[in-house]
């Protein structure tokens, strides 16, 4: 995957990605919503200081905005995934069609700490969802979706039906929470300015809100005040730059829009309990140990691996 892989066409897009090598952590800025499925290998989605694993047979949801992921091939075979991209408008149209045509009673009563404050969700796919993606994979091989907007829309409708018709769960809740286009536009504006030098007053004007209403709406969407949230997002990005690039501490601080290196180091230590240099050193040791472990697992004879 490249760092800006999101297609920009206005109709749903169904894309299969194949990654033959482990390229480390990648940064993605999604402009539309995404539902994906891992066909082979495993995927890591980074959430603050936590790495969440997505394995074969898992379905995952990604909201718009910034995401940090890593795709890991499996024993010499490429990592593979299929991703559906769609907008809130398309979601609303599809759900209205399902409700009016098939009399579906679509409700969203689920809420839990596992999904409320996160911009991604991972869950084990049901048998029907697994079979669905198996069929989609074959259609992609046969180029069934090539330049065919109708075929893509039909499969997008089928996928949403399978996910929202099941019992209340995190992925259903996240999907249904994105029907509100005003909410989506507000959040897209915020994500677009994470690394820009812009004041809260200016950002409120960008969102066509008074400062008071902007702060109130911001906390409703992101669960904390703007200044604190922006600092946290920039520190998350800096943390991943430390372990995925060779850039200097000062370069990373500047890229993440901290006014100076000492301020960046102070905030980083307050958030993670260690300096940026210490964090990089600690994770380089951990990464080396993981590479050795994975190399050992892949090099074992098959009979030994099954023992």
C-alpha atoms as a printed R data frame, in Angstrom:
    type eleno elety resid chain resno       x       y       z
1   ATOM     1    CA   UNK     A     1   0.000   0.000   0.000
2   ATOM     2    CA   UNK     A     2   1.103   3.515  -0.671
3   ATOM     3    CA   UNK     A     3   0.582   6.286   1.842
4   ATOM     4    CA   UNK     A     4  -2.216   7.931  -0.155
5   ATOM     5    CA   UNK     A     5  -3.905   4.982  -1.785
6   ATOM     6    CA   UNK     A     6  -7.520   6.158  -1.632
7   ATOM     7    CA   UNK     A     7  -9.186   6.423  -5.054
8   ATOM     8    CA   UNK     A     8 -11.079   9.669  -5.552
9   ATOM     9    CA   UNK     A     9 -13.918   8.593  -7.871
10  ATOM    10    CA   UNK     A    10 -17.404   9.316  -6.617
11  ATOM    11    CA   UNK     A    11 -18.780   5.762  -6.829
12  ATOM    12    CA   UNK     A    12 -17.807   2.901  -4.502
13  ATOM    13    CA   UNK     A    13 -14.428   1.378  -5.298
14  ATOM    14    CA   UNK     A    14 -13.433  -2.212  -4.749
15  ATOM    15    CA   UNK     A    15  -9.670  -2.641  -4.715
16  ATOM    16    CA   UNK     A    16  -7.392  -5.600  -4.087
17  ATOM    17    CA   UNK     A    17  -3.923  -4.839  -2.710
18  ATOM    18    CA   UNK     A    18  -1.010  -7.246  -2.808
19  ATOM    19    CA   UNK     A    19   2.164  -6.514  -0.825
20  ATOM    20    CA   UNK     A    20   5.103  -8.913  -1.443
21  ATOM    21    CA   UNK     A    21   7.487  -7.306   1.069
22  ATOM    22    CA   UNK     A    22   7.215  -5.936   4.587
23  ATOM    23    CA   UNK     A    23   7.681  -2.191   4.125
24  ATOM    24    CA   UNK     A    24   7.225  -1.084   7.714
25  ATOM    25    CA   UNK     A    25   4.635   1.340   9.066
26  ATOM    26    CA   UNK     A    26   2.767   3.384   6.465
27  ATOM    27    CA   UNK     A    27   0.751   6.559   6.997
28  ATOM    28    CA   UNK     A    28  -2.598   6.900   5.181
29  ATOM    29    CA   UNK     A    29  -4.910   9.881   4.988
30  ATOM    30    CA   UNK     A    30  -8.280   8.486   3.924
31  ATOM    31    CA   UNK     A    31 -10.751  10.845   2.326
32  ATOM    32    CA   UNK     A    32 -13.539   8.266   2.320
33  ATOM    33    CA   UNK     A    33 -14.672   5.466   4.591
34  ATOM    34    CA   UNK     A    34 -13.283   1.958   4.109
35  ATOM    35    CA   UNK     A    35 -14.234  -1.634   4.897
36  ATOM    36    CA   UNK     A    36 -11.503  -4.207   4.334
37  ATOM    37    CA   UNK     A    37 -10.844  -7.924   4.571
38  ATOM    38    CA   UNK     A    38  -7.506  -9.715   4.940
39  ATOM    39    CA   UNK     A    39  -7.091 -12.595   2.478
40  ATOM    40    CA   UNK     A    40  -3.543 -13.579   3.408
41  ATOM    41    CA   UNK     A    41  -0.894 -12.508   5.908
42  ATOM    42    CA   UNK     A    42  -1.594 -10.083   8.712
43  ATOM    43    CA   UNK     A    43  -2.087  -6.366   9.115
44  ATOM    44    CA   UNK     A    44  -1.216  -4.123  12.046
45  ATOM    45    CA   UNK     A    45  -3.283  -1.025  12.794
46  ATOM    46    CA   UNK     A    46  -1.624   1.347  15.247
47  ATOM    47    CA   UNK     A    47  -3.771   3.057  17.860
48  ATOM    48    CA   UNK     A    48  -1.652   5.416  19.943
49  ATOM    49    CA   UNK     A    49   0.917   3.228  21.643
50  ATOM    50    CA   UNK     A    50  -1.028   0.021  20.911
51  ATOM    51    CA   UNK     A    51  -0.609  -2.222  17.881
52  ATOM    52    CA   UNK     A    52  -3.758  -4.131  16.886
53  ATOM    53    CA   UNK     A    53  -3.496  -7.232  14.720
54  ATOM    54    CA   UNK     A    54  -5.772  -8.047  11.781
55  ATOM    55    CA   UNK     A    55  -5.366 -11.635  10.542
56  ATOM    56    CA   UNK     A    56  -6.763 -13.663   7.687
57  ATOM    57    CA   UNK     A    57 -10.543 -13.857   7.943
58  ATOM    58    CA   UNK     A    58 -10.852 -10.546   9.822
59  ATOM    59    CA   UNK     A    59 -12.928  -7.656   8.515
60  ATOM    60    CA   UNK     A    60 -11.934  -4.115   9.485
61  ATOM    61    CA   UNK     A    61 -13.398  -0.631   9.263
62  ATOM    62    CA   UNK     A    62 -11.405   2.613   8.814
63  ATOM    63    CA   UNK     A    63 -12.918   6.066   9.165
64  ATOM    64    CA   UNK     A    64 -11.731   9.103   7.228
65  ATOM    65    CA   UNK     A    65  -8.550  10.780   8.436
66  ATOM    66    CA   UNK     A    66  -5.113   9.519   9.429
67  ATOM    67    CA   UNK     A    67  -4.288   5.853   9.943
68  ATOM    68    CA   UNK     A    68  -1.009   4.053  10.554
69  ATOM    69    CA   UNK     A    69  -0.795   0.494   9.323
70  ATOM    70    CA   UNK     A    70   1.732  -2.219   8.514
71  ATOM    71    CA   UNK     A    71   1.135  -5.119   6.122
72  ATOM    72    CA   UNK     A    72   3.043  -8.353   6.806
73  ATOM    73    CA   UNK     A    73   3.421 -11.079   4.123
74  ATOM    74    CA   UNK     A    74   3.041 -14.724   5.097
75  ATOM    75    CA   UNK     A    75   5.983 -17.149   4.759
76  ATOM    76    CA   UNK     A    76   7.238 -15.841   1.427
77  ATOM    77    CA   UNK     A    77   3.741 -15.206   0.034
78  ATOM    78    CA   UNK     A    78   2.370 -11.713  -0.532
79  ATOM    79    CA   UNK     A    79   0.056 -10.017   1.936
80  ATOM    80    CA   UNK     A    80  -3.375  -9.597   0.291
81  ATOM    81    CA   UNK     A    81  -6.460  -7.613   1.207
82  ATOM    82    CA   UNK     A    82  -9.629  -6.304  -0.423
83  ATOM    83    CA   UNK     A    83 -10.954  -2.851   0.481
84  ATOM    84    CA   UNK     A    84 -14.301  -1.207  -0.300
85  ATOM    85    CA   UNK     A    85 -14.268   2.631  -0.313
86  ATOM    86    CA   UNK     A    86 -17.437   4.702   0.026
87  ATOM    87    CA   UNK     A    87 -18.733   8.109   1.112
88  ATOM    88    CA   UNK     A    88 -21.382   8.980   3.737
89  ATOM    89    CA   UNK     A    89 -23.720  10.013   0.905
90  ATOM    90    CA   UNK     A    90 -23.373   6.609  -0.752
91  ATOM    91    CA   UNK     A    91 -23.908   4.913   2.600
92  ATOM    92    CA   UNK     A    92 -27.071   6.910   3.219
93  ATOM    93    CA   UNK     A    93 -28.444   6.090  -0.250
94  ATOM    94    CA   UNK     A    94 -27.760   2.371   0.143
95  ATOM    95    CA   UNK     A    95 -29.299   2.177   3.617
96  ATOM    96    CA   UNK     A    96 -32.382   4.100   2.425
97  ATOM    97    CA   UNK     A    97 -32.723   1.626  -0.453
98  ATOM    98    CA   UNK     A    98 -32.476  -1.348   1.924
99  ATOM    99    CA   UNK     A    99 -34.996   0.199   4.294
100 ATOM   100    CA   UNK     A   100 -37.580   1.217   1.676
101 ATOM   101    CA   UNK     A   101 -37.262  -1.714  -0.729
102 ATOM   102    CA   UNK     A   102 -36.704  -4.571   1.685
103 ATOM   103    CA   UNK     A   103 -38.379  -3.068   4.785
104 ATOM   104    CA   UNK     A   104 -35.208  -3.454   6.854
105 ATOM   105    CA   UNK     A   105 -35.419  -1.941  10.324
106 ATOM   106    CA   UNK     A   106 -31.894  -0.515  10.639
107 ATOM   107    CA   UNK     A   107 -31.031   0.690  14.134
108 ATOM   108    CA   UNK     A   108 -27.815   1.448  15.971
109 ATOM   109    CA   UNK     A   109 -28.137   0.666  19.671
110 ATOM   110    CA   UNK     A   110 -24.560  -0.490  20.257
111 ATOM   111    CA   UNK     A   111 -22.030   1.561  22.209
112 ATOM   112    CA   UNK     A   112 -18.878   0.389  23.996
113 ATOM   113    CA   UNK     A   113 -15.407   1.613  24.920
114 ATOM   114    CA   UNK     A   114 -13.894  -0.701  22.313
115 ATOM   115    CA   UNK     A   115 -15.252   1.374  19.430
116 ATOM   116    CA   UNK     A   116 -16.566   4.682  20.791
117 ATOM   117    CA   UNK     A   117 -13.245   6.552  20.785
118 ATOM   118    CA   UNK     A   118 -11.510   4.772  17.908
119 ATOM   119    CA   UNK     A   119 -11.357   5.533  14.192
120 ATOM   120    CA   UNK     A   120 -11.052   1.844  13.303
121 ATOM   121    CA   UNK     A   121 -12.684  -1.455  14.274
122 ATOM   122    CA   UNK     A   122 -11.547  -5.052  13.785
123 ATOM   123    CA   UNK     A   123 -13.748  -8.132  14.070
124 ATOM   124    CA   UNK     A   124 -13.923 -11.772  13.061
125 ATOM   125    CA   UNK     A   125 -15.895 -12.132   9.836
126 ATOM   126    CA   UNK     A   126 -18.988 -14.325   9.832
127 ATOM   127    CA   UNK     A   127 -19.220 -17.227   7.393
128 ATOM   128    CA   UNK     A   128 -21.473 -15.202   5.098
129 ATOM   129    CA   UNK     A   129 -18.977 -12.307   5.025
130 ATOM   130    CA   UNK     A   130 -16.086 -14.701   4.350
131 ATOM   131    CA   UNK     A   131 -17.976 -16.261   1.454
132 ATOM   132    CA   UNK     A   132 -18.809 -12.790   0.173
133 ATOM   133    CA   UNK     A   133 -15.155 -11.712   0.019
134 ATOM   134    CA   UNK     A   134 -14.143 -15.024  -1.544
135 ATOM   135    CA   UNK     A   135 -16.608 -14.309  -4.350
136 ATOM   136    CA   UNK     A   136 -15.398 -10.711  -4.684
137 ATOM   137    CA   UNK     A   137 -11.806 -11.950  -4.926
138 ATOM   138    CA   UNK     A   138 -12.792 -14.196  -7.844
139 ATOM   139    CA   UNK     A   139 -14.676 -11.339  -9.511
140 ATOM   140    CA   UNK     A   140 -11.559  -9.169  -9.267
141 ATOM   141    CA   UNK     A   141  -9.460 -11.913 -10.896
142 ATOM   142    CA   UNK     A   142 -12.006 -12.094 -13.708
143 ATOM   143    CA   UNK     A   143 -12.002  -8.253 -13.994
144 ATOM   144    CA   UNK     A   144 -15.740  -8.286 -13.326
145 ATOM   145    CA   UNK     A   145 -15.696  -4.771 -11.836
146 ATOM   146    CA   UNK     A   146 -13.609  -3.094 -14.531
147 ATOM   147    CA   UNK     A   147 -15.321   0.175 -15.506
148 ATOM   148    CA   UNK     A   148 -18.631  -1.158 -14.181
149 ATOM   149    CA   UNK     A   149 -20.140   1.207 -11.628
150 ATOM   150    CA   UNK     A   150 -23.346  -0.819 -11.382
151 ATOM   151    CA   UNK     A   151 -21.511  -4.027 -10.458
152 ATOM   152    CA   UNK     A   152 -19.517  -2.193  -7.777
153 ATOM   153    CA   UNK     A   153 -22.658  -0.601  -6.326
154 ATOM   154    CA   UNK     A   154 -24.452  -3.958  -6.168
155 ATOM   155    CA   UNK     A   155 -21.566  -5.585  -4.258
156 ATOM   156    CA   UNK     A   156 -21.294  -2.561  -1.961
157 ATOM   157    CA   UNK     A   157 -25.014  -2.879  -1.166
158 ATOM   158    CA   UNK     A   158 -24.607  -6.599  -0.509
159 ATOM   159    CA   UNK     A   159 -21.666  -6.036   1.857
160 ATOM   160    CA   UNK     A   160 -23.498  -3.363   3.848
161 ATOM   161    CA   UNK     A   161 -26.560  -5.585   4.045
162 ATOM   162    CA   UNK     A   162 -24.468  -8.445   5.481
163 ATOM   163    CA   UNK     A   163 -22.868  -6.163   8.078
164 ATOM   164    CA   UNK     A   164 -25.832  -4.071   9.236
165 ATOM   165    CA   UNK     A   165 -28.322  -6.970   9.321
166 ATOM   166    CA   UNK     A   166 -26.305  -8.824  11.947
167 ATOM   167    CA   UNK     A   167 -26.677  -8.387  15.709
168 ATOM   168    CA   UNK     A   168 -25.461  -5.142  17.267
169 ATOM   169    CA   UNK     A   169 -21.664  -5.003  17.286
170 ATOM   170    CA   UNK     A   170 -18.772  -2.563  16.948
171 ATOM   171    CA   UNK     A   171 -18.408  -2.649  13.152
172 ATOM   172    CA   UNK     A   172 -22.152  -2.246  12.588
173 ATOM   173    CA   UNK     A   173 -22.198   0.683  15.007
174 ATOM   174    CA   UNK     A   174 -19.260   2.447  13.307
175 ATOM   175    CA   UNK     A   175 -20.786   2.008   9.852
176 ATOM   176    CA   UNK     A   176 -24.163   3.396  10.902
177 ATOM   177    CA   UNK     A   177 -22.574   6.329  12.730
178 ATOM   178    CA   UNK     A   178 -21.353   7.749   9.408
179 ATOM   179    CA   UNK     A   179 -24.719   8.554   7.832
180 ATOM   180    CA   UNK     A   180 -24.475  12.152   9.065
181 ATOM   181    CA   UNK     A   181 -22.703  14.057   6.245
182 ATOM   182    CA   UNK     A   182 -22.400  17.215   8.368
183 ATOM   183    CA   UNK     A   183 -20.452  15.201  10.945
184 ATOM   184    CA   UNK     A   184 -18.247  13.763   8.201
185 ATOM   185    CA   UNK     A   185 -17.492  17.195   6.690
186 ATOM   186    CA   UNK     A   186 -16.622  18.602  10.111
187 ATOM   187    CA   UNK     A   187 -14.232  15.741  10.870
188 ATOM   188    CA   UNK     A   188 -12.603  15.909   7.416
189 ATOM   189    CA   UNK     A   189 -11.842  19.607   7.953
190 ATOM   190    CA   UNK     A   190 -10.238  18.818  11.316
191 ATOM   191    CA   UNK     A   191  -8.092  15.974   9.971
192 ATOM   192    CA   UNK     A   192  -6.949  18.156   7.068
193 ATOM   193    CA   UNK     A   193  -5.375  20.638   9.510
194 ATOM   194    CA   UNK     A   194  -3.647  18.312  12.002
195 ATOM   195    CA   UNK     A   195  -0.121  19.269  10.911
196 ATOM   196    CA   UNK     A   196  -0.830  22.852   9.853
197 ATOM   197    CA   UNK     A   197   0.051  25.950  11.834
198 ATOM   198    CA   UNK     A   198  -3.499  27.131  12.499
199 ATOM   199    CA   UNK     A   199  -5.137  28.570  15.610
200 ATOM   200    CA   UNK     A   200  -8.358  27.243  17.142
201 ATOM   201    CA   UNK     A   201 -10.067  30.531  16.194
202 ATOM   202    CA   UNK     A   202  -9.043  30.104  12.547
203 ATOM   203    CA   UNK     A   203 -10.127  26.468  12.561
204 ATOM   204    CA   UNK     A   204 -13.537  27.441  13.937
205 ATOM   205    CA   UNK     A   205 -13.941  29.873  11.025
206 ATOM   206    CA   UNK     A   206 -12.911  27.128   8.574
207 ATOM   207    CA   UNK     A   207 -15.753  25.017   9.982
208 ATOM   208    CA   UNK     A   208 -18.206  27.956   9.851
209 ATOM   209    CA   UNK     A   209 -18.741  27.839  13.627
210 ATOM   210    CA   UNK     A   210 -18.408  30.335  16.415
211 ATOM   211    CA   UNK     A   211 -15.550  29.518  18.782
212 ATOM   212    CA   UNK     A   212 -17.960  28.338  21.491
213 ATOM   213    CA   UNK     A   213 -20.008  26.068  19.218
214 ATOM   214    CA   UNK     A   214 -16.827  24.771  17.558
215 ATOM   215    CA   UNK     A   215 -15.324  23.677  20.887
216 ATOM   216    CA   UNK     A   216 -18.592  22.056  21.910
217 ATOM   217    CA   UNK     A   217 -18.933  20.147  18.628
218 ATOM   218    CA   UNK     A   218 -15.252  19.204  18.625
219 ATOM   219    CA   UNK     A   219 -15.551  17.565  22.040
220 ATOM   220    CA   UNK     A   220 -18.699  15.757  20.890
221 ATOM   221    CA   UNK     A   221 -16.815  14.174  17.954
222 ATOM   222    CA   UNK     A   222 -13.336  13.667  19.440
223 ATOM   223    CA   UNK     A   223 -14.105  13.374  23.195
224 ATOM   224    CA   UNK     A   224 -11.486  15.918  24.335
225 ATOM   225    CA   UNK     A   225 -10.648  19.638  23.841
226 ATOM   226    CA   UNK     A   226  -9.081  20.684  20.494
227 ATOM   227    CA   UNK     A   227  -5.623  21.622  21.803
228 ATOM   228    CA   UNK     A   228  -5.189  18.361  23.707
229 ATOM   229    CA   UNK     A   229  -6.428  16.278  20.765
230 ATOM   230    CA   UNK     A   230  -4.123  17.989  18.242
231 ATOM   231    CA   UNK     A   231  -1.096  17.488  20.483
232 ATOM   232    CA   UNK     A   232  -1.961  13.801  20.911
233 ATOM   233    CA   UNK     A   233  -2.367  13.283  17.139
234 ATOM   234    CA   UNK     A   234   0.967  14.961  16.406
235 ATOM   235    CA   UNK     A   235   2.725  12.912  19.081
236 ATOM   236    CA   UNK     A   236   1.234   9.711  17.666
237 ATOM   237    CA   UNK     A   237   2.608  10.619  14.242
238 ATOM   238    CA   UNK     A   238   6.020  11.488  15.678
239 ATOM   239    CA   UNK     A   239   6.131   8.172  17.519
240 ATOM   240    CA   UNK     A   240   5.650   6.259  14.287
241 ATOM   241    CA   UNK     A   241   8.199   8.393  12.431
242 ATOM   242    CA   UNK     A   242  10.718   7.531  15.154
243 ATOM   243    CA   UNK     A   243  10.376   3.789  14.593
244 ATOM   244    CA   UNK     A   244   9.797   3.794  10.821
245 ATOM   245    CA   UNK     A   245  12.271   6.422   9.525
246 ATOM   246    CA   UNK     A   246  15.848   7.545  10.093
247 ATOM   247    CA   UNK     A   247  14.909  11.208  10.478
248 ATOM   248    CA   UNK     A   248  16.513  13.145  13.318
249 ATOM   249    CA   UNK     A   249  14.584  14.144  16.453
250 ATOM   250    CA   UNK     A   250  14.564  17.799  15.372
251 ATOM   251    CA   UNK     A   251  13.355  16.916  11.849
252 ATOM   252    CA   UNK     A   252  10.489  14.862  13.261
253 ATOM   253    CA   UNK     A   253   9.502  17.595  15.711
254 ATOM   254    CA   UNK     A   254   9.434  20.136  12.889
255 ATOM   255    CA   UNK     A   255   7.452  17.822  10.587
256 ATOM   256    CA   UNK     A   256   4.845  17.301  13.323
257 ATOM   257    CA   UNK     A   257   4.510  21.079  13.786
258 ATOM   258    CA   UNK     A   258   6.078  21.460  17.228
259 ATOM   259    CA   UNK     A   259   7.585  24.947  17.684
260 ATOM   260    CA   UNK     A   260  11.016  23.683  18.778
261 ATOM   261    CA   UNK     A   261  12.844  20.465  19.624
262 ATOM   262    CA   UNK     A   262  12.921  20.943  23.388
263 ATOM   263    CA   UNK     A   263   9.151  21.511  23.477
264 ATOM   264    CA   UNK     A   264   8.625  18.377  21.388
265 ATOM   265    CA   UNK     A   265  10.838  16.287  23.692
266 ATOM   266    CA   UNK     A   266   9.048  17.609  26.796
267 ATOM   267    CA   UNK     A   267   5.570  16.787  25.428
268 ATOM   268    CA   UNK     A   268   6.682  13.384  24.132
269 ATOM   269    CA   UNK     A   269   8.126  12.373  27.502
270 ATOM   270    CA   UNK     A   270   4.991  13.549  29.283
271 ATOM   271    CA   UNK     A   271   2.795  11.418  26.986
272 ATOM   272    CA   UNK     A   272   4.914   8.255  26.713
273 ATOM   273    CA   UNK     A   273   7.159   8.372  29.782
274 ATOM   274    CA   UNK     A   274  10.379   8.332  27.734
275 ATOM   275    CA   UNK     A   275  12.278  10.731  25.482
276 ATOM   276    CA   UNK     A   276  12.004  10.389  21.677
277 ATOM   277    CA   UNK     A   277  15.571   9.052  21.487
278 ATOM   278    CA   UNK     A   278  14.870   6.535  24.249
279 ATOM   279    CA   UNK     A   279  11.667   5.436  22.549
280 ATOM   280    CA   UNK     A   280  13.474   4.899  19.231
281 ATOM   281    CA   UNK     A   281  16.229   2.877  20.897
282 ATOM   282    CA   UNK     A   282  13.781   0.712  22.854
283 ATOM   283    CA   UNK     A   283  11.714  -0.082  19.780
284 ATOM   284    CA   UNK     A   284  14.707  -0.789  17.558
285 ATOM   285    CA   UNK     A   285  15.716  -3.535  20.004
286 ATOM   286    CA   UNK     A   286  12.171  -4.902  20.086
287 ATOM   287    CA   UNK     A   287  11.909  -4.818  16.277
288 ATOM   288    CA   UNK     A   288  15.204  -6.684  15.886
289 ATOM   289    CA   UNK     A   289  14.003  -9.364  18.303
290 ATOM   290    CA   UNK     A   290  10.727  -9.731  16.384
291 ATOM   291    CA   UNK     A   291  12.566 -10.083  13.056
292 ATOM   292    CA   UNK     A   292  14.728 -12.841  14.523
293 ATOM   293    CA   UNK     A   293  11.655 -14.617  15.912
294 ATOM   294    CA   UNK     A   294   9.765 -14.405  12.597
295 ATOM   295    CA   UNK     A   295  12.817 -15.567  10.668
296 ATOM   296    CA   UNK     A   296  13.105 -18.566  12.978
297 ATOM   297    CA   UNK     A   297   9.409 -19.451  12.597
298 ATOM   298    CA   UNK     A   298   9.545 -19.217   8.792
299 ATOM   299    CA   UNK     A   299  12.750 -21.264   8.561
300 ATOM   300    CA   UNK     A   300  11.512 -24.172  10.706
301 ATOM   301    CA   UNK     A   301  10.621 -27.405   8.933
302 ATOM   302    CA   UNK     A   302   6.884 -27.817   8.427
303 ATOM   303    CA   UNK     A   303   6.706 -30.824  10.736
304 ATOM   304    CA   UNK     A   304   8.391 -28.862  13.510
305 ATOM   305    CA   UNK     A   305   6.089 -25.858  13.006
306 ATOM   306    CA   UNK     A   306   3.023 -28.091  13.424
307 ATOM   307    CA   UNK     A   307   4.325 -29.786  16.570
